[in-house]
Amino acid sequence: MLFDKDKALQFAYEECLVLKIFPKLRGVQTRNNQHLTKIQDLLKDFSVSWDFKQAMENDSNQFVFNSANYLNNAEYEKLLKK
């Protein structure tokens, strides 16, 4: 189990990914893209992994990150209240 400091760092890391890295991936072809699949594998233990998967699986076959379900995390909200 992660300590509060470790959880806070994980949430901060996810925010950095969402705000700085994922926008740079917008429009990248998702079909048979091994690089995006590797990134997805690295994110498997993070709350943002589901959002990343959704960004890869859309009708346009391009990476489009447009959800924030990773914020619907009880631990995240509990940490913010401190």
N, CA, C and O atoms as a Maestro MAE file, in Angstrom:
{
 s_m_m2io_version
 :::
 2.0.0
}

f_m_ct {
 s_m_title
 :::
 protein
 m_atom[328] {
  # First column is atom index #
  i_m_mmod_type
  r_m_x_coord
  r_m_y_coord
  r_m_z_coord
  i_m_residue_number
  s_m_chain_name
  s_m_pdb_residue_name
  s_m_pdb_atom_name
  i_m_atomic_number
  :::
  1 25 0.842 -1.189 0.000 1 A "MET " " N  " 7
  2 3 0.000 0.000 0.000 1 A "MET " " CA " 6
  3 2 0.885 1.250 0.000 1 A "MET " " C  " 6
  4 15 1.871 1.326 0.733 1 A "MET " " O  " 8
  5 25 0.530 2.188 -0.802 2 A "LEU " " N  " 7
  6 3 1.308 3.418 -0.907 2 A "LEU " " CA " 6
  7 2 1.012 4.352 0.260 2 A "LEU " " C  " 6
  8 15 -0.124 4.433 0.727 2 A "LEU " " O  " 8
  9 25 2.031 5.049 0.725 3 A "PHE " " N  " 7
  10 3 1.846 6.067 1.751 3 A "PHE " " CA " 6
  11 2 1.269 7.311 1.098 3 A "PHE " " C  " 6
  12 15 1.277 7.437 -0.126 3 A "PHE " " O  " 8
  13 25 0.767 8.229 1.915 4 A "ASP " " N  " 7
  14 3 0.159 9.447 1.376 4 A "ASP " " CA " 6
  15 2 1.113 10.218 0.468 4 A "ASP " " C  " 6
  16 15 0.702 10.729 -0.574 4 A "ASP " " O  " 8
  17 25 2.372 10.304 0.854 5 A "LYS " " N  " 7
  18 3 3.347 11.022 0.028 5 A "LYS " " CA " 6
  19 2 3.518 10.326 -1.319 5 A "LYS " " C  " 6
  20 15 3.579 10.983 -2.358 5 A "LYS " " O  " 8
  21 25 3.595 8.999 -1.300 6 A "ASP " " N  " 7
  22 3 3.736 8.244 -2.545 6 A "ASP " " CA " 6
  23 2 2.498 8.386 -3.420 6 A "ASP " " C  " 6
  24 15 2.604 8.479 -4.642 6 A "ASP " " O  " 8
  25 25 1.326 8.402 -2.795 7 A "LYS " " N  " 7
  26 3 0.085 8.588 -3.553 7 A "LYS " " CA " 6
  27 2 0.057 9.972 -4.189 7 A "LYS " " C  " 6
  28 15 -0.323 10.129 -5.350 7 A "LYS " " O  " 8
  29 25 0.463 10.967 -3.418 8 A "ALA " " N  " 7
  30 3 0.481 12.337 -3.938 8 A "ALA " " CA " 6
  31 2 1.428 12.452 -5.122 8 A "ALA " " C  " 6
  32 15 1.114 13.119 -6.109 8 A "ALA " " O  " 8
  33 25 2.576 11.810 -5.030 9 A "LEU " " N  " 7
  34 3 3.527 11.832 -6.145 9 A "LEU " " CA " 6
  35 2 2.964 11.114 -7.369 9 A "LEU " " C  " 6
  36 15 3.164 11.558 -8.500 9 A "LEU " " O  " 8
  37 25 2.266 10.016 -7.145 10 A "GLN " " N  " 7
  38 3 1.662 9.283 -8.260 10 A "GLN " " CA " 6
  39 2 0.597 10.135 -8.944 10 A "GLN " " C  " 6
  40 15 0.545 10.191 -10.172 10 A "GLN " " O  " 8
  41 25 -0.248 10.795 -8.162 11 A "PHE " " N  " 7
  42 3 -1.273 11.663 -8.746 11 A "PHE " " CA " 6
  43 2 -0.637 12.826 -9.505 11 A "PHE " " C  " 6
  44 15 -1.108 13.202 -10.579 11 A "PHE " " O  " 8
  45 25 0.429 13.393 -8.949 12 A "ALA " " N  " 7
  46 3 1.126 14.492 -9.626 12 A "ALA " " CA " 6
  47 2 1.738 14.015 -10.939 12 A "ALA " " C  " 6
  48 15 1.706 14.727 -11.942 12 A "ALA " " O  " 8
  49 25 2.287 12.823 -10.926 13 A "TYR " " N  " 7
  50 3 2.864 12.242 -12.142 13 A "TYR " " CA " 6
  51 2 1.785 12.057 -13.204 13 A "TYR " " C  " 6
  52 15 2.000 12.363 -14.376 13 A "TYR " " O  " 8
  53 25 0.618 11.553 -12.786 14 A "GLU " " N  " 7
  54 3 -0.483 11.372 -13.734 14 A "GLU " " CA " 6
  55 2 -0.918 12.710 -14.324 14 A "GLU " " C  " 6
  56 15 -1.183 12.805 -15.522 14 A "GLU " " O  " 8
  57 25 -0.991 13.734 -13.492 15 A "GLU " " N  " 7
  58 3 -1.359 15.064 -13.980 15 A "GLU " " CA " 6
  59 2 -0.361 15.563 -15.020 15 A "GLU " " C  " 6
  60 15 -0.752 16.137 -16.037 15 A "GLU " " O  " 8
  61 25 0.913 15.347 -14.768 16 A "CYS " " N  " 7
  62 3 1.946 15.754 -15.734 16 A "CYS " " CA " 6
  63 2 1.781 15.022 -17.057 16 A "CYS " " C  " 6
  64 15 1.922 15.618 -18.125 16 A "CYS " " O  " 8
  65 25 1.482 13.735 -16.984 17 A "LEU " " N  " 7
  66 3 1.260 12.967 -18.209 17 A "LEU " " CA " 6
  67 2 0.086 13.537 -18.995 17 A "LEU " " C  " 6
  68 15 0.171 13.743 -20.206 17 A "LEU " " O  " 8
  69 25 -1.010 13.787 -18.287 18 A "VAL " " N  " 7
  70 3 -2.231 14.259 -18.938 18 A "VAL " " CA " 6
  71 2 -2.051 15.659 -19.523 18 A "VAL " " C  " 6
  72 15 -2.538 15.944 -20.617 18 A "VAL " " O  " 8
  73 25 -1.362 16.519 -18.806 19 A "LEU " " N  " 7
  74 3 -1.250 17.911 -19.242 19 A "LEU " " CA " 6
  75 2 -0.088 18.184 -20.194 19 A "LEU " " C  " 6
  76 15 -0.161 19.110 -21.003 19 A "LEU " " O  " 8
  77 25 0.974 17.398 -20.111 20 A "LYS " " N  " 7
  78 3 2.176 17.685 -20.901 20 A "LYS " " CA " 6
  79 2 2.456 16.671 -22.012 20 A "LYS " " C  " 6
  80 15 2.848 17.056 -23.114 20 A "LYS " " O  " 8
  81 25 2.261 15.399 -21.737 21 A "ILE " " N  " 7
  82 3 2.663 14.351 -22.684 21 A "ILE " " CA " 6
  83 2 1.528 13.945 -23.620 21 A "ILE " " C  " 6
  84 15 1.707 13.914 -24.837 21 A "ILE " " O  " 8
  85 25 0.369 13.637 -23.058 22 A "PHE " " N  " 7
  86 3 -0.727 13.129 -23.885 22 A "PHE " " CA " 6
  87 2 -1.160 14.092 -24.987 22 A "PHE " " C  " 6
  88 15 -1.491 13.629 -26.079 22 A "PHE " " O  " 8
  89 25 -1.176 15.406 -24.760 23 A "PRO " " N  " 7
  90 3 -1.526 16.300 -25.873 23 A "PRO " " CA " 6
  91 2 -0.566 16.190 -27.060 23 A "PRO " " C  " 6
  92 15 -0.967 16.418 -28.202 23 A "PRO " " O  " 8
  93 25 0.680 15.849 -26.803 24 A "LYS " " N  " 7
  94 3 1.656 15.689 -27.885 24 A "LYS " " CA " 6
  95 2 1.381 14.433 -28.715 24 A "LYS " " C  " 6
  96 15 1.851 14.320 -29.847 24 A "LYS " " O  " 8
  97 25 0.625 13.495 -28.155 25 A "LEU " " N  " 7
  98 3 0.299 12.257 -28.865 25 A "LEU " " CA " 6
  99 2 -0.963 12.391 -29.718 25 A "LEU " " C  " 6
  100 15 -1.289 11.488 -30.489 25 A "LEU " " O  " 8
  101 25 -1.661 13.495 -29.587 26 A "ARG " " N  " 7
  102 3 -2.919 13.691 -30.316 26 A "ARG " " CA " 6
  103 2 -2.693 13.533 -31.819 26 A "ARG " " C  " 6
  104 15 -1.787 14.135 -32.394 26 A "ARG " " O  " 8
  105 25 -3.533 12.717 -32.434 27 A "GLY " " N  " 7
  106 3 -3.474 12.510 -33.870 27 A "GLY " " CA " 6
  107 2 -2.571 11.373 -34.313 27 A "GLY " " C  " 6
  108 15 -2.560 11.024 -35.494 27 A "GLY " " O  " 8
  109 25 -1.816 10.787 -33.398 28 A "VAL " " N  " 7
  110 3 -0.943 9.663 -33.750 28 A "VAL " " CA " 6
  111 2 -1.819 8.463 -34.114 28 A "VAL " " C  " 6
  112 15 -2.788 8.161 -33.418 28 A "VAL " " O  " 8
  113 25 -1.475 7.791 -35.199 29 A "GLN " " N  " 7
  114 3 -2.224 6.610 -35.623 29 A "GLN " " CA " 6
  115 2 -2.163 5.534 -34.540 29 A "GLN " " C  " 6
  116 15 -1.085 5.234 -34.027 29 A "GLN " " O  " 8
  117 25 -3.302 4.958 -34.193 30 A "THR " " N  " 7
  118 3 -3.350 3.957 -33.126 30 A "THR " " CA " 6
  119 2 -3.347 2.528 -33.648 30 A "THR " " C  " 6
  120 15 -3.016 1.601 -32.907 30 A "THR " " O  " 8
  121 25 -3.705 2.339 -34.889 31 A "ARG " " N  " 7
  122 3 -3.769 0.979 -35.431 31 A "ARG " " CA " 6
  123 2 -2.361 0.395 -35.542 31 A "ARG " " C  " 6
  124 15 -1.488 0.967 -36.194 31 A "ARG " " O  " 8
  125 25 -2.157 -0.752 -34.895 32 A "ASN " " N  " 7
  126 3 -0.877 -1.478 -34.909 32 A "ASN " " CA " 6
  127 2 0.299 -0.611 -34.460 32 A "ASN " " C  " 6
  128 15 1.420 -0.792 -34.937 32 A "ASN " " O  " 8
  129 25 0.055 0.315 -33.559 33 A "ASN " " N  " 7
  130 3 1.121 1.191 -33.076 33 A "ASN " " CA " 6
  131 2 1.741 0.577 -31.825 33 A "ASN " " C  " 6
  132 15 1.185 0.671 -30.731 33 A "ASN " " O  " 8
  133 25 2.887 -0.045 -32.000 34 A "GLN " " N  " 7
  134 3 3.553 -0.740 -30.899 34 A "GLN " " CA " 6
  135 2 4.058 0.230 -29.838 34 A "GLN " " C  " 6
  136 15 4.158 -0.136 -28.667 34 A "GLN " " O  " 8
  137 25 4.372 1.440 -30.222 35 A "HIS " " N  " 7
  138 3 4.883 2.417 -29.261 35 A "HIS " " CA " 6
  139 2 3.791 2.819 -28.270 35 A "HIS " " C  " 6
  140 15 4.040 2.901 -27.068 35 A "HIS " " O  " 8
  141 25 2.592 3.066 -28.771 36 A "LEU " " N  " 7
  142 3 1.488 3.402 -27.874 36 A "LEU " " CA " 6
  143 2 1.125 2.217 -26.989 36 A "LEU " " C  " 6
  144 15 0.751 2.396 -25.830 36 A "LEU " " O  " 8
  145 25 1.233 1.025 -27.525 37 A "THR " " N  " 7
  146 3 0.959 -0.178 -26.737 37 A "THR " " CA " 6
  147 2 1.968 -0.317 -25.602 37 A "THR " " C  " 6
  148 15 1.605 -0.719 -24.497 37 A "THR " " O  " 8
  149 25 3.215 0.008 -25.862 38 A "LYS " " N  " 7
  150 3 4.238 -0.036 -24.810 38 A "LYS " " CA " 6
  151 2 3.941 0.992 -23.720 38 A "LYS " " C  " 6
  152 15 4.098 0.713 -22.532 38 A "LYS " " O  " 8
  153 25 3.512 2.175 -24.133 39 A "ILE " " N  " 7
  154 3 3.145 3.204 -23.154 39 A "ILE " " CA " 6
  155 2 1.964 2.721 -22.327 39 A "ILE " " C  " 6
  156 15 1.939 2.893 -21.108 39 A "ILE " " O  " 8
  157 25 0.993 2.121 -22.986 40 A "GLN " " N  " 7
  158 3 -0.179 1.604 -22.284 40 A "GLN " " CA " 6
  159 2 0.232 0.554 -21.250 40 A "GLN " " C  " 6
  160 15 -0.315 0.529 -20.147 40 A "GLN " " O  " 8
  161 25 1.170 -0.295 -21.588 41 A "ASP " " N  " 7
  162 3 1.662 -1.303 -20.647 41 A "ASP " " CA " 6
  163 2 2.337 -0.651 -19.443 41 A "ASP " " C  " 6
  164 15 2.197 -1.135 -18.320 41 A "ASP " " O  " 8
  165 25 3.061 0.433 -19.664 42 A "LEU " " N  " 7
  166 3 3.718 1.140 -18.563 42 A "LEU " " CA " 6
  167 2 2.714 1.804 -17.624 42 A "LEU " " C  " 6
  168 15 2.999 1.996 -16.442 42 A "LEU " " O  " 8
  169 25 1.551 2.150 -18.145 43 A "LEU " " N  " 7
  170 3 0.539 2.856 -17.356 43 A "LEU " " CA " 6
  171 2 -0.435 1.934 -16.640 43 A "LEU " " C  " 6
  172 15 -1.352 2.415 -15.975 43 A "LEU " " O  " 8
  173 25 -0.264 0.633 -16.757 44 A "LYS " " N  " 7
  174 3 -1.266 -0.311 -16.248 44 A "LYS " " CA " 6
  175 2 -1.566 -0.167 -14.761 44 A "LYS " " C  " 6
  176 15 -2.666 -0.513 -14.330 44 A "LYS " " O  " 8
  177 25 -0.625 0.332 -13.962 45 A "ASP " " N  " 7
  178 3 -0.835 0.477 -12.522 45 A "ASP " " CA " 6
  179 2 -1.319 1.869 -12.125 45 A "ASP " " C  " 6
  180 15 -1.420 2.176 -10.937 45 A "ASP " " O  " 8
  181 25 -1.614 2.701 -13.102 46 A "PHE " " N  " 7
  182 3 -2.048 4.067 -12.832 46 A "PHE " " CA " 6
  183 2 -3.530 4.228 -13.142 46 A "PHE " " C  " 6
  184 15 -4.083 3.512 -13.976 46 A "PHE " " O  " 8
  185 25 -4.165 5.174 -12.461 47 A "SER " " N  " 7
  186 3 -5.588 5.451 -12.691 47 A "SER " " CA " 6
  187 2 -5.856 5.928 -14.109 47 A "SER " " C  " 6
  188 15 -6.949 5.726 -14.639 47 A "SER " " O  " 8
  189 25 -4.882 6.549 -14.713 48 A "VAL " " N  " 7
  190 3 -5.038 7.124 -16.046 48 A "VAL " " CA " 6
  191 2 -5.004 6.056 -17.149 48 A "VAL " " C  " 6
  192 15 -5.223 6.380 -18.316 48 A "VAL " " O  " 8
  193 25 -4.739 4.819 -16.807 49 A "SER " " N  " 7
  194 3 -4.614 3.759 -17.821 49 A "SER " " CA " 6
  195 2 -5.919 3.549 -18.598 49 A "SER " " C  " 6
  196 15 -5.890 3.311 -19.805 49 A "SER " " O  " 8
  197 25 -7.059 3.637 -17.909 50 A "TRP " " N  " 7
  198 3 -8.339 3.447 -18.603 50 A "TRP " " CA " 6
  199 2 -8.572 4.583 -19.594 50 A "TRP " " C  " 6
  200 15 -9.027 4.350 -20.714 50 A "TRP " " O  " 8
  201 25 -8.262 5.799 -19.185 51 A "ASP " " N  " 7
  202 3 -8.414 6.955 -20.077 51 A "ASP " " CA " 6
  203 2 -7.500 6.829 -21.295 51 A "ASP " " C  " 6
  204 15 -7.892 7.167 -22.412 51 A "ASP " " O  " 8
  205 25 -6.287 6.343 -21.070 52 A "PHE " " N  " 7
  206 3 -5.343 6.153 -22.174 52 A "PHE " " CA " 6
  207 2 -5.884 5.110 -23.152 52 A "PHE " " C  " 6
  208 15 -5.796 5.277 -24.369 52 A "PHE " " O  " 8
  209 25 -6.437 4.045 -22.607 53 A "LYS " " N  " 7
  210 3 -7.018 2.996 -23.460 53 A "LYS " " CA " 6
  211 2 -8.160 3.562 -24.298 53 A "LYS " " C  " 6
  212 15 -8.268 3.260 -25.487 53 A "LYS " " O  " 8
  213 25 -9.007 4.377 -23.688 54 A "GLN " " N  " 7
  214 3 -10.109 5.005 -24.416 54 A "GLN " " CA " 6
  215 2 -9.590 5.915 -25.525 54 A "GLN " " C  " 6
  216 15 -10.183 5.987 -26.601 54 A "GLN " " O  " 8
  217 25 -8.491 6.604 -25.266 55 A "ALA " " N  " 7
  218 3 -7.910 7.501 -26.272 55 A "ALA " " CA " 6
  219 2 -7.395 6.722 -27.475 55 A "ALA " " C  " 6
  220 15 -7.365 7.236 -28.593 55 A "ALA " " O  " 8
  221 25 -6.992 5.482 -27.236 56 A "MET " " N  " 7
  222 3 -6.483 4.647 -28.333 56 A "MET " " CA " 6
  223 2 -7.602 3.958 -29.104 56 A "MET " " C  " 6
  224 15 -7.442 3.646 -30.284 56 A "MET " " O  " 8
  225 25 -8.729 3.721 -28.447 57 A "GLU " " N  " 7
  226 3 -9.814 2.948 -29.060 57 A "GLU " " CA " 6
  227 2 -10.971 3.858 -29.445 57 A "GLU " " C  " 6
  228 15 -11.987 3.907 -28.751 57 A "GLU " " O  " 8
  229 25 -10.822 4.562 -30.525 58 A "ASN " " N  " 7
  230 3 -11.910 5.393 -31.026 58 A "ASN " " CA " 6
  231 2 -12.070 5.156 -32.521 58 A "ASN " " C  " 6
  232 15 -11.234 4.509 -33.152 58 A "ASN " " O  " 8
  233 25 -13.138 5.678 -33.071 59 A "ASP " " N  " 7
  234 3 -13.473 5.414 -34.473 59 A "ASP " " CA " 6
  235 2 -12.507 6.039 -35.473 59 A "ASP " " C  " 6
  236 15 -12.446 5.595 -36.619 59 A "ASP " " O  " 8
  237 25 -11.762 7.046 -35.074 60 A "SER " " N  " 7
  238 3 -10.882 7.728 -36.023 60 A "SER " " CA " 6
  239 2 -9.519 7.053 -36.172 60 A "SER " " C  " 6
  240 15 -8.726 7.449 -37.025 60 A "SER " " O  " 8
  241 25 -9.240 6.036 -35.347 61 A "ASN " " N  " 7
  242 3 -7.935 5.349 -35.356 61 A "ASN " " CA " 6
  243 2 -6.779 6.313 -35.113 61 A "ASN " " C  " 6
  244 15 -5.659 6.085 -35.569 61 A "ASN " " O  " 8
  245 25 -7.065 7.379 -34.396 62 A "GLN " " N  " 7
  246 3 -6.045 8.339 -33.987 62 A "GLN " " CA " 6
  247 2 -6.147 8.531 -32.481 62 A "GLN " " C  " 6
  248 15 -7.227 8.422 -31.900 62 A "GLN " " O  " 8
  249 25 -5.009 8.818 -31.855 63 A "PHE " " N  " 7
  250 3 -4.991 9.042 -30.416 63 A "PHE " " CA " 6
  251 2 -5.699 10.351 -30.101 63 A "PHE " " C  " 6
  252 15 -5.276 11.416 -30.550 63 A "PHE " " O  " 8
  253 25 -6.779 10.269 -29.326 64 A "VAL " " N  " 7
  254 3 -7.529 11.449 -28.910 64 A "VAL " " CA " 6
  255 2 -7.846 11.286 -27.423 64 A "VAL " " C  " 6
  256 15 -8.754 10.543 -27.051 64 A "VAL " " O  " 8
  257 25 -7.094 11.983 -26.586 65 A "PHE " " N  " 7
  258 3 -7.308 11.909 -25.140 65 A "PHE " " CA " 6
  259 2 -8.333 12.961 -24.760 65 A "PHE " " C  " 6
  260 15 -8.045 14.157 -24.803 65 A "PHE " " O  " 8
  261 25 -9.533 12.522 -24.389 66 A "ASN " " N  " 7
  262 3 -10.589 13.482 -24.086 66 A "ASN " " CA " 6
  263 2 -11.442 13.063 -22.893 66 A "ASN " " C  " 6
  264 15 -12.633 13.372 -22.842 66 A "ASN " " O  " 8
  265 25 -10.844 12.367 -21.943 67 A "SER " " N  " 7
  266 3 -11.592 12.001 -20.748 67 A "SER " " CA " 6
  267 2 -10.758 12.297 -19.511 67 A "SER " " C  " 6
  268 15 -9.543 12.480 -19.589 67 A "SER " " O  " 8
  269 25 -11.428 12.339 -18.381 68 A "ALA " " N  " 7
  270 3 -10.739 12.606 -17.118 68 A "ALA " " CA " 6
  271 2 -11.263 11.676 -16.030 68 A "ALA " " C  " 6
  272 15 -11.424 12.075 -14.877 68 A "ALA " " O  " 8
  273 25 -11.523 10.445 -16.411 69 A "ASN " " N  " 7
  274 3 -12.031 9.481 -15.435 69 A "ASN " " CA " 6
  275 2 -11.009 9.152 -14.360 69 A "ASN " " C  " 6
  276 15 -11.374 8.683 -13.282 69 A "ASN " " O  " 8
  277 25 -9.751 9.388 -14.636 70 A "TYR " " N  " 7
  278 3 -8.717 9.130 -13.633 70 A "TYR " " CA " 6
  279 2 -8.915 10.005 -12.391 70 A "TYR " " C  " 6
  280 15 -8.416 9.675 -11.315 70 A "TYR " " O  " 8
  281 25 -9.632 11.104 -12.534 71 A "LEU " " N  " 7
  282 3 -9.905 11.982 -11.397 71 A "LEU " " CA " 6
  283 2 -11.012 11.440 -10.502 71 A "LEU " " C  " 6
  284 15 -11.162 11.893 -9.367 71 A "LEU " " O  " 8
  285 25 -11.784 10.485 -10.989 72 A "ASN " " N  " 7
  286 3 -12.839 9.861 -10.194 72 A "ASN " " CA " 6
  287 2 -12.242 8.776 -9.317 72 A "ASN " " C  " 6
  288 15 -12.575 7.598 -9.447 72 A "ASN " " O  " 8
  289 25 -11.374 9.180 -8.439 73 A "ASN " " N  " 7
  290 3 -10.635 8.262 -7.591 73 A "ASN " " CA " 6
  291 2 -10.829 8.721 -6.152 73 A "ASN " " C  " 6
  292 15 -10.472 9.846 -5.805 73 A "ASN " " O  " 8
  293 25 -11.388 7.863 -5.322 74 A "ALA " " N  " 7
  294 3 -11.666 8.221 -3.932 74 A "ALA " " CA " 6
  295 2 -10.389 8.592 -3.186 74 A "ALA " " C  " 6
  296 15 -10.397 9.496 -2.352 74 A "ALA " " O  " 8
  297 25 -9.298 7.901 -3.482 75 A "GLU " " N  " 7
  298 3 -8.025 8.205 -2.828 75 A "GLU " " CA " 6
  299 2 -7.543 9.605 -3.210 75 A "GLU " " C  " 6
  300 15 -6.998 10.330 -2.377 75 A "GLU " " O  " 8
  301 25 -7.742 9.970 -4.444 76 A "TYR " " N  " 7
  302 3 -7.351 11.296 -4.929 76 A "TYR " " CA " 6
  303 2 -8.133 12.374 -4.190 76 A "TYR " " C  " 6
  304 15 -7.564 13.366 -3.733 76 A "TYR " " O  " 8
  305 25 -9.445 12.171 -4.078 77 A "GLU " " N  " 7
  306 3 -10.284 13.153 -3.396 77 A "GLU " " CA " 6
  307 2 -9.957 13.232 -1.914 77 A "GLU " " C  " 6
  308 15 -9.957 14.318 -1.335 77 A "GLU " " O  " 8
  309 25 -9.679 12.093 -1.299 78 A "LYS " " N  " 7
  310 3 -9.323 12.077 0.119 78 A "LYS " " CA " 6
  311 2 -8.012 12.828 0.349 78 A "LYS " " C  " 6
  312 15 -7.866 13.548 1.337 78 A "LYS " " O  " 8
  313 25 -7.082 12.657 -0.549 79 A "LEU " " N  " 7
  314 3 -5.788 13.326 -0.433 79 A "LEU " " CA " 6
  315 2 -5.933 14.838 -0.607 79 A "LEU " " C  " 6
  316 15 -5.229 15.609 0.045 79 A "LEU " " O  " 8
  317 25 -6.841 15.261 -1.483 80 A "LEU " " N  " 7
  318 3 -7.054 16.692 -1.710 80 A "LEU " " CA " 6
  319 2 -7.667 17.391 -0.501 80 A "LEU " " C  " 6
  320 15 -7.447 18.583 -0.291 80 A "LEU " " O  " 8
  321 25 -8.434 16.651 0.289 81 A "LYS " " N  " 7
  322 3 -9.096 17.243 1.453 81 A "LYS " " CA " 6
  323 2 -8.133 17.512 2.594 81 A "LYS " " C  " 6
  324 15 -8.466 18.256 3.517 81 A "LYS " " O  " 8
  325 25 -6.949 16.923 2.551 82 A "LYS " " N  " 7
  326 3 -5.983 17.109 3.649 82 A "LYS " " CA " 6
  327 2 -5.338 18.458 3.591 82 A "LYS " " C  " 6
  328 15 -4.503 18.780 4.437 82 A "LYS " " O  " 8
  :::
 }
 m_bond[327] {
  # First column is bond index #
  i_m_from
  i_m_to
  i_m_order
  :::
  1 1 2 1
  2 2 3 1
  3 3 4 2
  4 3 5 1
  5 5 6 1
  6 6 7 1
  7 7 8 2
  8 7 9 1
  9 9 10 1
  10 10 11 1
  11 11 12 2
  12 11 13 1
  13 13 14 1
  14 14 15 1
  15 15 16 2
  16 15 17 1
  17 17 18 1
  18 18 19 1
  19 19 20 2
  20 19 21 1
  21 21 22 1
  22 22 23 1
  23 23 24 2
  24 23 25 1
  25 25 26 1
  26 26 27 1
  27 27 28 2
  28 27 29 1
  29 29 30 1
  30 30 31 1
  31 31 32 2
  32 31 33 1
  33 33 34 1
  34 34 35 1
  35 35 36 2
  36 35 37 1
  37 37 38 1
  38 38 39 1
  39 39 40 2
  40 39 41 1
  41 41 42 1
  42 42 43 1
  43 43 44 2
  44 43 45 1
  45 45 46 1
  46 46 47 1
  47 47 48 2
  48 47 49 1
  49 49 50 1
  50 50 51 1
  51 51 52 2
  52 51 53 1
  53 53 54 1
  54 54 55 1
  55 55 56 2
  56 55 57 1
  57 57 58 1
  58 58 59 1
  59 59 60 2
  60 59 61 1
  61 61 62 1
  62 62 63 1
  63 63 64 2
  64 63 65 1
  65 65 66 1
  66 66 67 1
  67 67 68 2
  68 67 69 1
  69 69 70 1
  70 70 71 1
  71 71 72 2
  72 71 73 1
  73 73 74 1
  74 74 75 1
  75 75 76 2
  76 75 77 1
  77 77 78 1
  78 78 79 1
  79 79 80 2
  80 79 81 1
  81 81 82 1
  82 82 83 1
  83 83 84 2
  84 83 85 1
  85 85 86 1
  86 86 87 1
  87 87 88 2
  88 87 89 1
  89 89 90 1
  90 90 91 1
  91 91 92 2
  92 91 93 1
  93 93 94 1
  94 94 95 1
  95 95 96 2
  96 95 97 1
  97 97 98 1
  98 98 99 1
  99 99 100 2
  100 99 101 1
  101 101 102 1
  102 102 103 1
  103 103 104 2
  104 103 105 1
  105 105 106 1
  106 106 107 1
  107 107 108 2
  108 107 109 1
  109 109 110 1
  110 110 111 1
  111 111 112 2
  112 111 113 1
  113 113 114 1
  114 114 115 1
  115 115 116 2
  116 115 117 1
  117 117 118 1
  118 118 119 1
  119 119 120 2
  120 119 121 1
  121 121 122 1
  122 122 123 1
  123 123 124 2
  124 123 125 1
  125 125 126 1
  126 126 127 1
  127 127 128 2
  128 127 129 1
  129 129 130 1
  130 130 131 1
  131 131 132 2
  132 131 133 1
  133 133 134 1
  134 134 135 1
  135 135 136 2
  136 135 137 1
  137 137 138 1
  138 138 139 1
  139 139 140 2
  140 139 141 1
  141 141 142 1
  142 142 143 1
  143 143 144 2
  144 143 145 1
  145 145 146 1
  146 146 147 1
  147 147 148 2
  148 147 149 1
  149 149 150 1
  150 150 151 1
  151 151 152 2
  152 151 153 1
  153 153 154 1
  154 154 155 1
  155 155 156 2
  156 155 157 1
  157 157 158 1
  158 158 159 1
  159 159 160 2
  160 159 161 1
  161 161 162 1
  162 162 163 1
  163 163 164 2
  164 163 165 1
  165 165 166 1
  166 166 167 1
  167 167 168 2
  168 167 169 1
  169 169 170 1
  170 170 171 1
  171 171 172 2
  172 171 173 1
  173 173 174 1
  174 174 175 1
  175 175 176 2
  176 175 177 1
  177 177 178 1
  178 178 179 1
  179 179 180 2
  180 179 181 1
  181 181 182 1
  182 182 183 1
  183 183 184 2
  184 183 185 1
  185 185 186 1
  186 186 187 1
  187 187 188 2
  188 187 189 1
  189 189 190 1
  190 190 191 1
  191 191 192 2
  192 191 193 1
  193 193 194 1
  194 194 195 1
  195 195 196 2
  196 195 197 1
  197 197 198 1
  198 198 199 1
  199 199 200 2
  200 199 201 1
  201 201 202 1
  202 202 203 1
  203 203 204 2
  204 203 205 1
  205 205 206 1
  206 206 207 1
  207 207 208 2
  208 207 209 1
  209 209 210 1
  210 210 211 1
  211 211 212 2
  212 211 213 1
  213 213 214 1
  214 214 215 1
  215 215 216 2
  216 215 217 1
  217 217 218 1
  218 218 219 1
  219 219 220 2
  220 219 221 1
  221 221 222 1
  222 222 223 1
  223 223 224 2
  224 223 225 1
  225 225 226 1
  226 226 227 1
  227 227 228 2
  228 227 229 1
  229 229 230 1
  230 230 231 1
  231 231 232 2
  232 231 233 1
  233 233 234 1
  234 234 235 1
  235 235 236 2
  236 235 237 1
  237 237 238 1
  238 238 239 1
  239 239 240 2
  240 239 241 1
  241 241 242 1
  242 242 243 1
  243 243 244 2
  244 243 245 1
  245 245 246 1
  246 246 247 1
  247 247 248 2
  248 247 249 1
  249 249 250 1
  250 250 251 1
  251 251 252 2
  252 251 253 1
  253 253 254 1
  254 254 255 1
  255 255 256 2
  256 255 257 1
  257 257 258 1
  258 258 259 1
  259 259 260 2
  260 259 261 1
  261 261 262 1
  262 262 263 1
  263 263 264 2
  264 263 265 1
  265 265 266 1
  266 266 267 1
  267 267 268 2
  268 267 269 1
  269 269 270 1
  270 270 271 1
  271 271 272 2
  272 271 273 1
  273 273 274 1
  274 274 275 1
  275 275 276 2
  276 275 277 1
  277 277 278 1
  278 278 279 1
  279 279 280 2
  280 279 281 1
  281 281 282 1
  282 282 283 1
  283 283 284 2
  284 283 285 1
  285 285 286 1
  286 286 287 1
  287 287 288 2
  288 287 289 1
  289 289 290 1
  290 290 291 1
  291 291 292 2
  292 291 293 1
  293 293 294 1
  294 294 295 1
  295 295 296 2
  296 295 297 1
  297 297 298 1
  298 298 299 1
  299 299 300 2
  300 299 301 1
  301 301 302 1
  302 302 303 1
  303 303 304 2
  304 303 305 1
  305 305 306 1
  306 306 307 1
  307 307 308 2
  308 307 309 1
  309 309 310 1
  310 310 311 1
  311 311 312 2
  312 311 313 1
  313 313 314 1
  314 314 315 1
  315 315 316 2
  316 315 317 1
  317 317 318 1
  318 318 319 1
  319 319 320 2
  320 319 321 1
  321 321 322 1
  322 322 323 1
  323 323 324 2
  324 323 325 1
  325 325 326 1
  326 326 327 1
  327 327 328 2
  :::
 }
}
